[in-house]
Each structure stands twice: as C-alpha cells, then as structure tokens.
C-alpha cells in the first residue's frame, strides 16, 4: 500500500526548454551578469575586475564545488558561492568592501542568478493533470525532492504554475545540505511528509540519484525515462525497477 510519493523536480515534473549543457550555462551567465548590476547598487563593484573575469572566477568556483558535491554529496547553495567568490575578490582588492553584505543580500544575488534558469523550467504536459488525480487519493501524501542549490527556485517554480498546493513537502539539497542519492535526504523528506514507513513510499525520478537513492533508503522506485542524455550520467542496476515514459503512468502502479 503506497502512502507517499516523492517526485524529482527536473525532467520528472518540469521540462527545461531545449535542454543542453550549453543552454544551462547560458542561463546561468545571464543571471550572473544581471547580479553585477545589483553589486553595483550595493557599491561593491569597481573597475578593478571586468565582468568577463568575474564570470570566469565564479564559473571556476562553481565547477570546483560541483566536483566536490559529486564525491561527498554535500550541497553548496548559490548564495554561499557568491560569498566565497566575493570574499576572495575583496582579499585581492578587486572589489570594494563587502562588510555590509548580509544573508539577505547573498540570497538576493542567488535569486537573480537563477532567475533566467527559472524562466526555462515549465511543467511537462501531464504534470498538473496527474497531480490533480493523485490529490484525490485518500491519505496519499506527495513531496518534491530536488538536487538544486536554490530552494526558492524550485518552490517558486511550483507556485508560478499553481502546483505547490499539491505537495505536503518540498525539499531541496540546498535546504538539507546534502544531495541525492544520500539516503538521509530521503529519510528527511519522508519525515516532513508525516510518514514513517520507508517501504510504503515511492520515489519517481529521471536519473541515478533518484532511483539509487530511493532504493538505498528502502523505498520503492520508478524511473521516469527522459529523451535527453547529459554528460556524467551514471549507470545503475536497481532490482525490479519500474520504468515509465511520463508521470501519468504512475497511476497504474498505485493499486
């Protein structure tokens, strides 16, 4: 008896328009350059560093954190990336003082950075209809669990398309501090859903981190197969793995 379903966000519930690594980086660069305008408003920016050099330094730090996160499953929120990069530039005397920057300012930089990415994420065709049908199941609880360095990007995307109301919990690696497939983030999500039995929860996602993480946490797993392949994808072998083409098919596996 399934009492809960944990959905991944990207390529399970939402689709990134014309996805590619280049498209991701393009949206991030737009956000990064937009954030420079905010740094100028805060009187942090000066002419000691060019925008291109700032982009390169940020990209280098992001890449370093991404590689570490793959090894350790630790998440590095975007707000912390800005803090690390700006502290480094201040020590080099490449920018003005950052002493007046607080958590609110770093959060604002994070919001700007992900704003162009957020424009690209749109619900898959069957998402809302499926969630509406699932909401009719008595005592069935739903959650979103995403590996993302900005909790607000995921939450605001759900709210933008009136989908937030369907979920008992929205969890991100930015909020929890660790990434899937670490089982602890699945246990944390289960607790936020108000559930206690791992085996009564189903995990539905599009990649290794979802199905392997869910399996390690003792949950049932469904792979929602996407059409696109990305670099660094990992092969996995999960016994009795169910495969579907879109989340509307999940309804066939609840009874």
N, C-alpha and C positions, 0 to 999 in steps of 0.2 A: 504494500500500500504506500504510494508516494504521497508524502505530506508537504514536500517542498521542492522547488526547482530553482537552481542557481544558474542564471544566464550570464554568459560573457557579453560584453558590450559590442566591440567592433567585429564586423563580419558575422555576427550572430543575430543581433537585434538591429544594428546600424550598418550602413554601407558607406565607405569613403568613395566619393566620385572619382572615377578613372584612377584607381589606386596604383601607385608605384612608389618606390623609394624616393625617386626624384620629386614626385608630387608632394610627398610628406615634407621633404626638406624645403621645397619651395614655400609651403605654407608657414613653416617654422621661420624661415628667413624673413618673410613679410612681417610676421609678428615681432621678430627681434628688431628689425629696423623701425617698426612702429614704437617699440618700447624706448628707443633712443629719444624720441620726442618727449616722452614722459620724464626721462632722465634730465633732459634739458630744462623742463619745467621745475624740476627739483634742484636745479643748479648743481648737478653732479657732473654733467658732461662739460668737457672743454676740448680745445683743438689739439691736444697732445696725442690723441688717438683718432684714427679715421674710423668711419662706420664699417668699412671692409675689415679692418684689423679687429674690431670688436666682434664682428660676426665670426671671424676665424677663431678667435680666442674662446668664444662661447661654444662654438662647434667642437673644438678640441676638448673642452671640459665635459661637454655632453657625451662625446664619444668615450671618454675615459670612464665616466660614471656608468654608461650603458654596458661596457665590458665588465666592470666590476659587479654590476647587478646580475649579469648572466651567471657569474661564478658564485656569488654569495646570496642571491635572491633579495638583497637589500634594495629598497627603492630610494631614489634621490628626487624629491619633489623639485619642480622647476623653480620655485621660489628660492630654494637653497642653492641651485645652480647660479642664479643671479647674485646671490650673496657672496658665494665663493669667488666668482669672476670679478665682481666689483671690489671686493676686499683686495684681491691680487693687483688690480689696476691702481687702486689707491696707494698700495705699498710701493708701486712703481712710479708714483706721482703722475700717472697718466690721466687721472680724473680729479675732480675736486673732492672735498671731504664727504664721506658717507655717514658721518656720525649721526646725522639727523634722520637717517632712514630707519624705519621700524618695520615690524612684521606686516603692518597694513600696506606699506609701500612695496615690499617684496611680493606680497600677494597680488597687488595691482599689476606689477610687472609680469607676473605669471599669467594673469588674466589676459593681458594684452598679447603676450606671446602665443597663447593658444586660441586667440580669437579667430584667426584665419583658418586654423585647423577645424574649429567648431563649425564654420560655415560649410565645410565639405562633408560632414557626417550627416546622413539622412537615414531615417528608418527604412529598412527593407520592406518591400511591398506587403508581405504577410504579417509584419510585426504587430501592428495595432490590432488587427482582427484576431490574431492568435491570443494576444494578451487579454483581450476582451472576453474571449471564450474561456480562458483559464481562470479569469476572475469569477466565473460563475460556479467553479468547483468549490463545494463546501469544504472549509478548513484547509484548502491548499494555499500555501504561502510562497511568494515569489521574491527573488532577490536578483540584483545585478552585482557581478563581481568582475572588476576590470583591472588589468595591469596598466595603470596610467599615472603619470607624475603630477596630474592636476585633478583633484577630486571634483572641483567645481565644474570643470569642463564636461565631465560625464553627467553630473547631476543636472547642470543647466541644459544639456542637450535633451535629456529626458523631459524636462519641464517645457522646453521650447515646443516640443511636439505632443504635449499633453499625455505623456506616458508615465511620468513619475508616480502618478496616483495608483498604478497597478502593483507597486512594489512595497513589500514590508521592510526591505533593507536595500541600501545602495552602498557598496563597499568598494574602495579602490586601494591599490598598493600605496598610493600617496598618503592616504589616511592611516593605513595599518602599519606601514613601514617595511613590509616585505611583499614580495611578488609571488604569484603563482609560478611554479607548481608547489611551493612550500605548503604543506598540509595545514599549517597553523592559520593561514588566512581563510581557508575553507571552514575550519572549526569556528573561527571568529564570526564569519558570515552566518553560519548555522545558529550560533547563539543570538545574533542580532535579529534573526528571523523568529526567535522564540521556540526553536526546535532543539531536540536533544539526541535523537537517534540518527547517526550518520547514514545508515543503510536505507533510511526512509526518504533520503534527499537525492535528487537527480541533478547532475551537472551537465549543462549543454553549452558547448563552445566549439570553436573552429580550429583549435591547434593543440599542440603538445601540452602546453602549460595548463590547459583546461582539463583535458581528459586524463592525463597522467596525474595531475594534482588531485583531481576528484577521486581517482582510483586509489591513490595513496591515502586519502582521507577516509577511505571506506565507503565512498558514495557510489551510486550508480552513474554511469557516464554515457553521453550521446555526443557524437562528433557531427557537427553541422558543417558539411563539406563546402568550402568556397571554391570559386572558379580560379582565384588568383594564387600564385605561388610567390613567396618572398624569400630573400636570401636568409641563410642561417636557420632555416626550418629544420626541426629535428624529427627523426623517425621515431615511432613508438609502437609498442606492442601491448595493447590492453586486452585481456581476455574478454570475450563476449561483448566487444564494443559494438554498439548500435550506431549506424551511420544514416544520416538524413540529408536531404538537399536544402531544406529550409525549415524554419521552426514550426510551420503549420503542421508538419508531420509528427511533431512531438505529442499531439493529441492522441495519436494512435498507440502510444506506448504508456498511457497512464492507467488503463484499466487492467 
